[in-house]
Amino acid sequence: MSKPTQMDTAGVLMRRFFFVARSIASERTCIMLIGVVGWIVIGIIAGFIANKIVDLRGDDPKMGICVAAIGALIGGWLYSMFSGNAVTSFNPRSLLFAAIAAVVALTAFHGWRWKAAA
């Protein structure tokens, strides 16, 4: 059996490095996905509650919930972009910002729909 050369050792070290780097990237992607799903869930909940409070005047409540979820997604993304914080699995400030953005998006949507119908 031959003695391992320096090239073999370097190859093993490189494989270990890329394995660790790949697992870290995979973990980061999973954490980011959880944060994005959290924003969407907050948007759905805020949209559901807002649709119960606001007079829909014949609009489909599902459309309002979808608009709120999209608004929360955009709001969470904007919070991450302007605050410099990374997307994490649980960030109360980004969730609060997502909820506020969902309500603003839903209010703007209903205002636009009512104006267009008039």
N, C-alpha and C positions, 0 to 999 in steps of 0.2 A: 504494500500500500504506500502511495507516495505522500509526501508531506504537503499540506496545503500551501499554496503560493499566496503572495500578497494580493494578486488579482482575484483569487477565490474569496479571500476574506473581504475585499472591497465589494465584491458582488453580493455577498451575504449581507453586508451592512447596508448596501443600497436597497436590496429587497426589503429588509426590515424597515428602513426609513419610509419607503413608499407605502408599505402596508400600514404603518402607523399614520402617515399623512392621509391615506385614503379613508381609514376608519374615523379620523378626526373630522374630515370633510363630510362623511356620511352622518356622523352624529350631529354636526352643525346643521345639515340639511333637515334632519328630523326635528331639531329644536325650532328651526325657522318655520317648518310646516305646522307645528303645533301652535305657534304664535299666530300665523295667518288664519288657521282654522278658528282660533279663539276670537279673532276680529270678526270673522264671518258669523260665528254663533252670537256674539254680542249684537251685531247688526240685525240678525234675525229676531232676537228677543226685543231689541229696541223698536224694530219695525212692527212687530206684533202688538206691543203695548201702545205705540203711537197710533196704529190703525184702529185700536179699540177706543181711543180718545177722540180722534179727529173724525168729523163727518166726511165720509167717502164720496157721497153724492153719486152713487152708482158705480164707482171704480172697483175693480177687482182687488181684494185685499192682498192677494198673492203678489201682484205687481208692486204694491207698496213695500212689502216685505223684501222683495228682490232689490228694489231701489235702496232700501236701508242697508241691506247686506253689502251692496256695492259701495255705498257711501262709507260704511265702516271700514271696508277694505282699503279704500283710497285714504281715509283719515288715518288709519294705522300706519300705512305706508308713508304718508306725509310726516307723521310724528317721528317715525324712525329716521327719515331723511333729514329733517331739520334739527332734531335733538342730537343726532350723532350716536344715539343708542342703537345697538344691534337688535335685530328681531330675536326675542327670547320666548321661551315657552310661557312665562307668566310675567308680564310687566303691567302693573296696575295703571300706570299713567297712560300707556299706549292703549289699553282697553278702555279707559275713560275717554280718551281722545277719539277712539273709534266709535264709542256710543254717541258722543256729541256730534260727530260727523254724520252718523246714521240719521239722527234726528234732523239735522240741518238739511241733508239730502232729501229726506222724506218730505219735509216742510216745503222745500223749494219745488219738489216734484208736484205736490198737491197744489201749490200756488200756481204753477205753470199750467196744470191740467184745468184748474178752475177758470183761469184767465182765457185759455183756449176754447173752453166750452161756452163762455159767455158771449 
